[in-house]
Every structure is written in C-alpha cells, then in structure tokens.
Amino acid sequence: MDFRAFLKILWMLAIPAGLASQSVSISPEIYIKNDFAYYVLSHPDGTTSLLRDKSFRLILQTLRSDFSWSAEKSIELKGNKWRILEVLADSNDIDIFYISRSEEHYVLMKSSYSAQGELLDQRELFSGLAGTALKEYSVYRSSNEQWVGIRFEDVKGEDGFLLFHRGHDSTICMLPEKQLLGDGEDAFEFQDLVLSNAGSVFVYVRQQGVETKKHRLGHSLLRFDPPEGPVRRAILPLESGSVHRLVLRIDDRNHRALLAGLYAENPSRNPQGYLFYAVDADHHVVAAAKIPYSEMLTAEWKGNIKDAEWREGTLKLRDVVLTHSGGGLLLFEHTREMSRRPYFSTIDPGLSTAARWYDFYFDDILAVSLDGDGRLLWERVLRKRQYSQDDDGIFSSFYTFRTEALLRLIFNDAVQSEGTVSEYLLKPNGDNIRKSVLNTSYKNLSLRFRDAISLDAQKLLVPSEHNGKLRLVRIAFD
C-alpha cells in the first residue's frame, strides 16, 4: 500500500464517527426572477424566514421545520420610496433597517415584525439624510448582532456615524465621522470598521496621500468606546515594506483586535508575505509580525522557488478564523477575473458598446496558521478549480463551517447545476483531507456557498438559484 494512502486511512479513522455522513433536505421552489433581493434568516424555533424585496413591497414566507413553505405575507415599509440596508433576526422576530423618504427628506428607519409579518414596532432613528436614495450607506454589526453601526451622509453633506443597540432598542450615540477620522489635511483615510460585542468601535485607517518608496503612509487602529469615550489610536509599526491589504477582526474571547493581510518590500511590487498585528484591551500593539512566503509554500504552489510573488489582487484574504490562543487562521483564495471579446463580435473592441465575456476563476485556498504573537505555525495549499462566466462568481469560492473539532471548507467542485459539492476537513494542526459531500446531478441545484448560514454545530443552510427559481438546501452532518 502507498504510504500516503496509509496515512490518509489513519487520518480518516481519527475523525469522530459523527462527522462521517450527511443528510440533505431541499425546499420547494420559489420564483424570484422579478425580485430585487432576498434575505434568509434562521430562528431558534427551527424555522427560517425568507424576505423577498420586490422594490415596491416585501414578501415574507416561513420555511417550516418539515421544509414546507407558509403562505405569502405582504409587507409595506413606511414611506413611498425606501431602500433596505440590513435585515437581522431577533429571536423569532425580524428587524429591518432601511432608508425611507418622508415628504422632502430621507430618514433612517427601523421596523420590527413577527415571523408571521405582524408589525411589532416602528421607529425613526435619524432624520435628514442626504437627498438621494442612491448614496451608498455602510452597515456594520457585531458578531453577536446586538450592535449595529451605520455610516451615512446628512443633508449638509457631512458624514456621520450612528450606533444602535438592539438589546436596549435605542440609539447609543450619533457623531460626525470627523470626530473619529479627524478633519482637514490631518484626517485619516478610512479603510475598515468593526464592532465588538461590547459595543466598542474599531476603525482601521491610514494616512492620506500617495505612497512611494521614499514616502510611506502610516497605518493605525482607532478605538471609540460609546457613548462619549475618547478616540484612542494605536500606530501599526512597519519598519520596512508596504501594506497591501489588511483585514480587521475583533477577538471578543481574548479581548483583542487582530489585523492580518499582505505586504511587499516596495509599493510597486506584488505581495511577498503576510502581515499580522494584535492590539490588546488597553489598545496597545502587543504583536507585530512580517512573514515572507516560505520556499516550501512557493515550491508546492508554483513549482518554482524563485517566483515567490502573486500578482496584486489575485491572492485575497477571504476569512480569518480566530483561535483560542489569540492567533488566527488566515484563509486566502487565488482568484482572477478576465474579460475577452467573443470571436463572432464585429464591433470595434475599443468602443464602450463592444460585447465582452467576463471569466471568473476561483482556485486554490491557502491556509496560514499564526499564533497569538504572529509566529507562523503552518501553511497548507488546498487545491480546487472553479471557473464561471458572466455571473460575478456568485456560485464560486467556499464557505467556512466551524466546529469544535475541525473546520469544513465547503465548495462547488464545478460551477454548474450538475456536479459535486466537496469539502476539505481541516484539523487545528493543519492535517486535512478532501471528500465529497453530495452530488447535485438531476437536482437542478446551483448552490451559493458564499451566502450559506450556519444553523448549529451540525447543520448549514445554502440558497440555490437555478433558472430564476430559489430553493433552500439544508445539509446536516449526522
């Protein structure tokens, strides 16, 4: 017997018996071709709410525990013109945050409904938003979904930030954004914002300007504790090199903030390694690490240790899984997007009306484990190949399903309605194995794993869209 095959058998024997099989439940189809958007919310009583936005009204349905649909319930939000910002479950009820037009100005609203569509509460959070419904408003929520933050622009053209606590059902604070970022030439450039489960606001910023080899831009993490706490700043040290991208996460268990991403020694170079920062509860930087790609990784992934770079934008940090030790597992994905002109097109390719095909590639996953001090524990390349065309890659990439024993990285083997769903079982020490989860042939399933939600430690729910019809698929790992 091949030694690697022998090791794989031993690895499978080490997997708990409860992780060895799965069952699948599929809901009846719902026609969504004319819907603007939809929202899927799970509830503690085992039911699931489906809220469909038809741009002029909302349709609410409940997926019962036996996987049958309730009758449709029509909901009309306040105002004759509105736009949904966020929809969250509140136990077995539903909270909708949205912008509504009231007379000649726009207001920020919150409406609460039961799962049966009965209006429970409706309140105005802020009046005097910028006079356009097309403005992009950013919504943030804590991991426990008790805190909701909204960045907006008022009628005076000033940017503001509102922090709402769902448990208290009240606005905790509302402040001009310049109170966080500063004003004028000394203002910081916004990069990312995350809320902790205690309601603290963390903002990752950098200095304004264009970075060059001689002029490097400083990066910082700001912290604001509501309702009136001062804004504290932690400068992220980087003796040499240039930050390409950082992702901010809050480790509520260990009361620290983590920033992770990529760096290059020169701003004009492609990424050459990983960056990791940890900021403690007193807002001091307690870990800062710059880790080059290892030769072992480069040889395994690219087959050439001299080619130790990936082009800018092709290696994307999809997820950061927080660990008990205060470190993190970084999950990168190798992605590409290409446009090309169909061979039969006779239009001048330089014209804006020229037809284009857009190809999307979502390939291998790079798993990088770092301890709480930013030391590299292990790196693994998890192979996959996904290709699609003109769909923005909505059926590609992967979903991280967390359990206490291991991680499941679940994805479509091929982006088509007839194929196989596979997963990587990834253990804390980096050991992994790939296996099939289900076959979608003859079921007309096109699973959107990037939009999956965890129901509990054994089950997840995945939307499937095929020919303008939606079905919800529950996968239970028995």
matplotlib code that plots the C-alpha trace (Angstrom):
import matplotlib.pyplot as plt

x = [0.0, 1.2, 2.4, 0.4, -2.8, -2.0, -1.7, -5.0, -6.7, -5.3, -6.5, -10.0, -10.0, -9.2, -12.3, -15.2, -17.9, -20.4, -18.6, -18.7, -22.0, -24.6, -28.2, -29.8, -33.2, -34.4, -37.3, -39.9, -39.1, -40.0, -40.0, -37.7, -36.8, -38.5, -37.3, -34.8, -33.1, -33.9, -32.8, -32.7, -32.9, -32.8, -34.7, -34.2, -37.5, -36.1, -37.9, -36.4, -37.8, -37.4, -37.9, -38.1, -37.7, -39.8, -38.7, -42.3, -43.3, -41.9, -43.0, -42.4, -42.6, -41.6, -39.8, -41.2, -39.2, -40.7, -39.3, -42.7, -43.4, -46.1, -48.4, -47.0, -47.5, -47.2, -45.3, -45.1, -42.5, -43.1, -42.8, -43.5, -39.8, -37.4, -34.2, -33.3, -29.9, -29.9, -32.2, -31.5, -33.2, -34.3, -35.0, -38.1, -38.8, -37.3, -35.6, -35.4, -33.1, -33.9, -33.9, -37.4, -38.5, -40.7, -42.1, -39.0, -36.2, -34.9, -35.0, -33.3, -35.9, -36.1, -39.2, -39.7, -42.0, -43.0, -42.2, -45.9, -45.5, -47.2, -45.8, -44.4, -42.5, -41.5, -39.2, -37.3, -33.5, -32.4, -34.0, -32.1, -30.1, -28.6, -31.3, -30.5, -31.5, -28.6, -25.9, -24.0, -24.6, -22.3, -23.8, -21.7, -22.8, -21.1, -20.7, -23.5, -25.6, -26.6, -24.8, -25.5, -23.4, -24.4, -22.2, -24.3, -24.3, -26.7, -28.4, -25.4, -23.0, -21.4, -20.5, -21.9, -21.9, -24.9, -24.5, -27.7, -28.1, -30.8, -31.0, -31.8, -33.7, -32.1, -29.6, -26.5, -24.7, -24.6, -21.5, -19.9, -17.4, -14.7, -14.8, -13.4, -11.2, -10.1, -10.7, -8.9, -5.4, -4.8, -7.8, -7.2, -8.4, -11.0, -10.2, -12.4, -14.7, -15.6, -17.8, -17.0, -19.7, -19.3, -20.1, -16.6, -16.0, -12.7, -11.6, -8.6, -7.2, -4.2, -2.7, -3.9, -1.7, 0.1, 2.6, 6.0, 9.3, 10.5, 7.2, 5.4, 1.9, 1.3, -1.4, -3.3, -6.2, -8.6, -10.9, -14.1, -16.0, -19.6, -21.3, -18.7, -15.4, -12.3, -10.9, -7.7, -5.1, -2.6, 0.0, 0.7, 4.5, 6.2, 10.0, 10.2, 7.8, 4.4, 1.0, -1.1, -4.3, -5.3, -8.4, -9.7, -11.2, -12.3, -11.4, -14.1, -12.9, -9.4, -10.4, -8.1, -8.2, -6.4, -5.3, -3.9, -3.1, -0.2, 2.9, 5.5, 9.0, 8.3, 4.9, 5.4, 6.0, 3.4, 2.7, 5.6, 4.3, 1.9, 1.3, -0.1, -0.9, -2.6, -3.9, -4.9, -7.8, -5.7, -5.3, -1.6, 0.1, 1.3, 2.2, 3.6, 4.9, 6.0, 6.3, 7.7, 6.2, 8.1, 10.2, 8.2, 4.9, 6.3, 7.6, 4.4, 2.1, 4.0, 6.8, 9.5, 11.0, 12.4, 8.8, 7.8, 5.1, 1.4, 0.1, -1.7, -5.3, -5.0, -4.5, -7.5, -8.0, -11.5, -11.7, -9.9, -10.8, -9.9, -8.2, -8.3, -4.6, -5.3, -3.9, -5.7, -6.1, -5.9, -7.8, -6.6, -8.0, -6.3, -8.7, -8.6, -11.0, -10.6, -12.5, -12.4, -14.3, -16.4, -14.8, -18.1, -18.2, -17.8, -17.9, -14.7, -13.3, -12.4, -16.0, -17.9, -20.7, -18.4, -19.5, -17.4, -17.3, -16.1, -14.4, -14.1, -11.5, -11.6, -8.8, -6.6, -7.1, -4.0, -4.5, -2.0, -1.9, -0.4, -0.1, -1.0, 2.4, 2.3, 4.6, 4.0, 2.7, 2.0, 0.9, -1.2, -2.3, -5.8, -6.4, -9.6, -10.5, -13.6, -14.5, -17.6, -18.6, -20.7, -22.1, -19.7, -18.6, -21.7, -21.5, -17.8, -15.4, -16.1, -17.9, -16.1, -18.2, -16.8, -17.0, -15.1, -13.1, -12.2, -13.1, -15.1, -14.3, -17.2, -17.4, -18.8, -16.4, -17.7, -19.9, -22.8, -26.1, -24.9, -21.8, -20.3, -20.1, -16.8, -15.2, -11.8, -11.8, -9.0, -7.7, -6.1, -2.6, -3.0, -3.8, -6.5, -8.4, -10.7, -14.0, -17.3, -20.4, -23.2, -23.9, -26.2, -26.8, -30.5, -31.5, -31.1, -29.1, -26.8, -25.6, -24.4, -22.0, -20.7, -24.2, -24.6, -25.5, -24.8, -27.9, -26.0, -22.8, -24.0, -26.2, -26.0, -28.4, -27.5, -29.5, -29.8, -30.7, -31.5, -33.4, -34.9, -36.1, -34.9, -34.6, -33.1, -30.9, -30.1, -27.0, -26.8, -23.6, -25.0]
y = [0.0, 3.5, 5.3, 8.4, 6.3, 4.6, 7.9, 9.1, 6.0, 6.7, 10.3, 9.2, 6.8, 9.8, 11.7, 11.3, 8.9, 11.7, 13.5, 10.6, 11.2, 13.8, 14.2, 16.8, 18.5, 20.6, 23.1, 23.6, 26.1, 29.8, 32.0, 35.0, 36.2, 39.5, 40.1, 42.8, 40.9, 38.3, 37.7, 34.4, 34.4, 31.4, 31.3, 29.4, 27.6, 25.8, 27.8, 30.0, 33.4, 34.3, 38.1, 39.0, 42.6, 43.3, 47.0, 48.2, 45.8, 42.9, 39.3, 37.2, 33.5, 30.9, 27.7, 25.3, 22.6, 20.0, 22.1, 23.3, 26.9, 29.0, 31.3, 34.6, 37.7, 41.1, 43.9, 47.5, 49.6, 53.3, 55.8, 55.6, 55.1, 53.1, 51.0, 48.2, 48.5, 45.4, 42.6, 40.8, 38.1, 39.0, 35.6, 34.6, 38.1, 40.3, 43.7, 45.7, 48.8, 51.0, 54.4, 55.9, 59.1, 61.3, 64.3, 66.1, 64.4, 60.9, 59.2, 56.2, 53.8, 50.5, 48.3, 45.1, 42.3, 38.9, 35.9, 36.0, 39.5, 41.4, 44.9, 45.0, 48.3, 51.1, 54.0, 56.8, 56.6, 59.7, 62.4, 64.5, 62.1, 63.2, 63.8, 60.7, 57.1, 56.1, 57.1, 54.1, 53.6, 51.2, 49.0, 47.1, 44.7, 42.9, 39.1, 38.7, 41.0, 43.2, 46.3, 47.9, 50.8, 52.9, 55.4, 58.0, 61.4, 64.1, 66.9, 69.2, 66.8, 65.8, 62.2, 60.7, 57.5, 56.1, 53.3, 51.3, 48.7, 46.1, 44.7, 48.2, 49.1, 52.5, 54.7, 54.8, 57.6, 59.5, 61.6, 63.3, 61.0, 63.7, 63.0, 59.6, 60.3, 63.9, 66.9, 68.6, 67.7, 65.7, 63.5, 59.8, 57.7, 55.2, 51.5, 49.3, 49.3, 46.5, 46.5, 44.4, 42.5, 45.2, 47.9, 49.4, 50.8, 49.9, 51.8, 50.8, 53.9, 55.1, 58.5, 60.3, 60.6, 58.5, 56.0, 55.8, 54.1, 57.2, 58.3, 55.5, 56.0, 55.2, 52.8, 53.0, 51.4, 53.8, 52.8, 54.6, 53.4, 54.7, 56.9, 59.6, 57.9, 59.4, 58.2, 56.2, 55.5, 52.6, 53.0, 49.8, 49.6, 48.6, 49.2, 48.4, 47.4, 48.5, 47.3, 45.9, 44.9, 44.4, 42.8, 43.8, 41.3, 41.5, 38.6, 39.0, 35.9, 37.3, 41.0, 41.9, 43.2, 41.4, 42.8, 40.5, 40.7, 41.0, 43.2, 44.0, 45.4, 48.0, 49.7, 48.9, 45.2, 42.4, 41.0, 39.0, 37.7, 38.1, 40.8, 40.3, 42.7, 42.2, 45.1, 44.3, 45.6, 48.6, 49.5, 48.7, 46.8, 43.6, 41.7, 42.8, 40.3, 40.3, 36.8, 36.2, 33.4, 30.2, 28.4, 25.3, 27.0, 28.6, 25.3, 23.4, 26.0, 27.4, 24.8, 27.5, 29.0, 31.9, 33.1, 34.0, 36.5, 36.6, 39.4, 42.2, 41.3, 37.6, 36.4, 37.5, 37.1, 35.5, 34.7, 34.9, 32.1, 33.2, 30.7, 30.2, 31.2, 34.7, 33.9, 33.3, 31.0, 33.1, 31.7, 33.2, 32.3, 32.6, 34.5, 36.0, 37.9, 38.3, 39.9, 39.0, 39.7, 37.0, 35.6, 36.4, 40.1, 42.6, 45.7, 47.8, 46.4, 50.0, 51.1, 51.0, 49.1, 46.3, 42.9, 41.3, 38.0, 38.0, 34.9, 34.3, 31.9, 30.9, 28.4, 27.1, 28.0, 29.0, 28.3, 30.0, 29.4, 32.1, 32.0, 35.0, 36.5, 36.3, 33.3, 31.0, 27.6, 26.0, 26.7, 24.4, 24.6, 23.2, 22.5, 23.4, 24.7, 26.8, 28.6, 30.5, 33.2, 36.4, 35.5, 37.6, 34.3, 34.0, 30.2, 30.0, 30.4, 28.5, 28.5, 28.1, 25.9, 26.0, 23.1, 22.5, 19.6, 20.9, 23.3, 22.3, 24.3, 23.6, 24.5, 23.5, 21.3, 22.7, 25.8, 24.1, 22.6, 19.1, 18.4, 17.6, 19.5, 18.8, 19.9, 20.0, 18.8, 20.8, 20.0, 22.5, 21.1, 21.5, 17.9, 17.8, 15.6, 16.3, 14.4, 14.6, 16.0, 15.5, 15.1, 17.8, 15.9, 15.7, 18.0, 21.3, 22.8, 25.8, 26.4, 29.8, 28.8, 32.3, 33.1, 30.0, 30.3, 28.0, 26.7, 24.9, 22.9, 20.2, 21.9, 24.7, 26.3, 27.2, 29.1, 27.6, 29.6, 27.9, 29.4, 32.2, 29.8, 29.7, 26.7, 26.4, 23.4, 22.2, 20.0, 18.1, 16.3, 13.5]
z = [0.0, -0.8, 2.3, 1.7, 1.2, 4.5, 6.3, 4.8, 6.2, 9.6, 9.4, 8.5, 11.4, 13.7, 12.5, 15.0, 13.8, 13.9, 11.1, 8.6, 6.8, 6.0, 5.0, 2.7, 2.7, -0.2, 0.0, -2.8, -5.4, -5.2, -8.3, -7.7, -11.3, -10.8, -7.2, -6.4, -3.5, -0.8, 2.8, 4.6, 8.4, 10.8, 14.1, 17.4, 16.9, 13.9, 11.2, 8.6, 7.3, 3.6, 3.0, -0.7, -1.8, -4.9, -4.8, -4.2, -1.4, 0.6, 0.6, 3.8, 4.0, 6.6, 5.9, 8.5, 10.2, 7.8, 4.9, 3.6, 2.9, 4.7, 2.7, 1.5, 3.6, 2.0, 4.0, 3.2, 4.9, 5.9, 3.0, -0.7, -1.5, 0.6, 0.4, 2.7, 4.5, 6.7, 7.9, 11.1, 13.1, 16.7, 18.2, 16.3, 15.0, 12.3, 12.4, 9.2, 8.9, 5.9, 4.3, 3.7, 2.0, 4.2, 2.5, 1.1, 3.0, 3.8, 7.2, 8.7, 10.0, 11.9, 11.7, 13.7, 12.5, 13.8, 11.6, 10.6, 9.2, 12.0, 12.7, 16.3, 16.4, 14.1, 14.9, 13.2, 14.0, 12.2, 10.0, 7.5, 5.3, 2.1, -0.6, -2.6, -2.3, -4.5, -1.9, -0.6, 3.1, 5.0, 7.7, 10.3, 13.0, 15.9, 15.8, 18.4, 16.2, 19.2, 17.9, 14.5, 13.2, 10.1, 8.2, 6.4, 4.8, 6.1, 4.1, 4.8, 3.1, 6.4, 7.0, 10.3, 12.3, 14.2, 16.8, 17.7, 20.4, 19.5, 23.1, 24.5, 21.3, 21.3, 19.6, 21.9, 20.1, 16.9, 16.0, 13.0, 11.3, 11.6, 15.3, 14.5, 11.5, 12.1, 9.9, 7.0, 5.9, 9.1, 8.6, 8.2, 5.2, 6.2, 5.5, 7.6, 10.7, 13.1, 16.2, 19.3, 21.2, 24.0, 21.5, 21.0, 17.6, 15.9, 12.8, 10.7, 8.9, 7.1, 6.3, 3.2, 0.1, -2.4, -1.2, -2.8, -1.9, -0.1, 1.4, 3.2, 4.6, 8.3, 9.3, 12.6, 14.5, 16.2, 19.1, 20.3, 23.4, 23.4, 24.3, 24.9, 25.3, 23.7, 20.4, 21.1, 18.5, 18.1, 15.4, 13.5, 13.2, 9.9, 9.8, 6.1, 3.3, 2.2, 3.4, 0.5, 2.3, 5.9, 7.3, 10.8, 13.1, 16.8, 19.1, 21.8, 23.6, 24.2, 24.2, 21.4, 17.8, 15.0, 11.7, 9.0, 5.4, 2.9, 2.4, -0.2, 0.4, -2.3, -3.0, -6.7, -6.0, -5.7, -2.2, -0.8, 2.5, 5.4, 8.0, 11.4, 14.3, 17.6, 19.8, 23.4, 25.6, 26.6, 22.9, 22.8, 20.0, 21.6, 18.4, 15.0, 12.6, 8.9, 7.5, 3.9, 1.9, 2.7, 0.0, 0.8, 0.0, -3.2, -4.4, -3.6, -5.1, -8.1, -8.6, -8.7, -5.5, -7.5, -8.3, -4.8, -5.7, -6.7, -8.7, -6.9, -6.3, -7.1, -3.5, -1.5, 2.2, 2.4, 6.1, 9.4, 11.9, 15.4, 17.7, 21.4, 21.8, 20.4, 16.9, 13.7, 10.7, 7.5, 4.5, 1.2, -2.2, -5.6, -7.8, -11.3, -13.5, -17.2, -20.0, -23.6, -26.8, -28.4, -31.6, -33.5, -32.5, -35.3, -33.2, -32.7, -29.4, -28.4, -28.2, -24.9, -26.7, -27.6, -26.3, -23.6, -21.9, -18.3, -17.0, -13.2, -11.7, -8.1, -7.5, -4.7, -1.0, 1.1, 4.8, 7.1, 10.8, 13.1, 16.9, 19.2, 18.7, 14.9, 14.6, 11.6, 12.7, 9.4, 5.8, 3.6, -0.1, -0.6, -4.3, -6.1, -9.5, -10.2, -13.4, -14.5, -17.0, -16.7, -13.2, -10.9, -9.4, -7.1, -7.2, -6.7, -3.7, -0.4, 2.9, 6.3, 8.5, 12.1, 14.5, 17.8, 16.3, 12.8, 10.0, 6.9, 3.8, 1.5, -2.2, -5.6, -7.5, -10.8, -11.2, -12.9, -11.9, -12.3, -10.3, -7.0, -3.8, -2.0, 1.3, 3.0, 6.6, 8.2, 11.7, 14.0, 13.3, 9.5, 8.7, 6.0, 3.7, 0.8, 0.4, -1.5, 0.3, -2.2, -5.9, -7.4, -10.7, -11.7, -8.8, -10.7, -7.8, -8.2, -4.6, -3.4, -0.7, -0.1, 1.2, 3.4, 7.1, 10.0, 11.8, 14.5, 15.0, 12.6, 10.0, 7.5, 5.0, 1.5, -1.1, -4.6, -7.7, -10.9, -13.9, -11.8, -9.0, -5.4, -3.2, 0.3, 0.9, 4.4, 4.8, 8.1, 9.1, 11.1]

ax = plt.figure().add_subplot(projection="3d")
ax.plot(x, y, z, "-o")
ax.set_aspect("equal")
plt.show()
